[in-house]
Structures are given as structure tokens and as C-alpha cells.
Amino acid sequence: MGKIIAGKISDIPPGKMIKISADGKEILIANIDGDYCAMDDSCTHSGSSLSEGSLEGCIVTCGWHGAEFDCKTGKLVKFPAKINDLASYKVTKESDSVFVEV
């Protein structure tokens, strides 16, 4: 497990999300009113990039088929079929940067 830089705080304003690649993983980083969270970026239903979907509060909605995940925990919130939860990651802020532990 390592700590990597996800970007500058100014790169991820409140209500926005980005995708980064780290250790062979695609990870979504979201800013929820100044609190940062991270989870896997690939939807467990179709493999689509969740960072291309929408963010409302802490809920990320997949742009392909509407699966909803809590970006703080990676847990599935809503979808017609049972699909797997996503891994979540610890996020920290240091100075003007955001880091994620993978």
C-alpha cells in the first residue's frame, strides 16, 4: 500500500470528481463540500468509468445504466440487480495537495 498524489486541491473543486491511475487501478476522487473520498472508478455492472457519470452529494451515478454508489464507502446504493460494491480508499490533504492510499 502506498500513498500517491491525486492532484492539487484546486484541481478538484467541491462537487467535482476526477479519475486517476495508480498501481494499475483506475480510481475516482470526489470532493464533497471540502471532504475528499476515493473509490474504484469502474462500475461493477458494465465496467464503465464512473467519473464520466454524475455526482450529487456523495452519490455517484453511472452514466451508462444508472447504478448508484456512495463514493465515501464504495457501497452500492441503488440498482435493479445486485452487483458488487467497490473498493474505497483513504484520502488525505497535505498543504495544497490531495493524496490517496492504494
Order of alpha helices (4+ residues) and beta strands (2+ residues): beta-beta-beta-beta-beta-beta-beta-beta-beta-beta
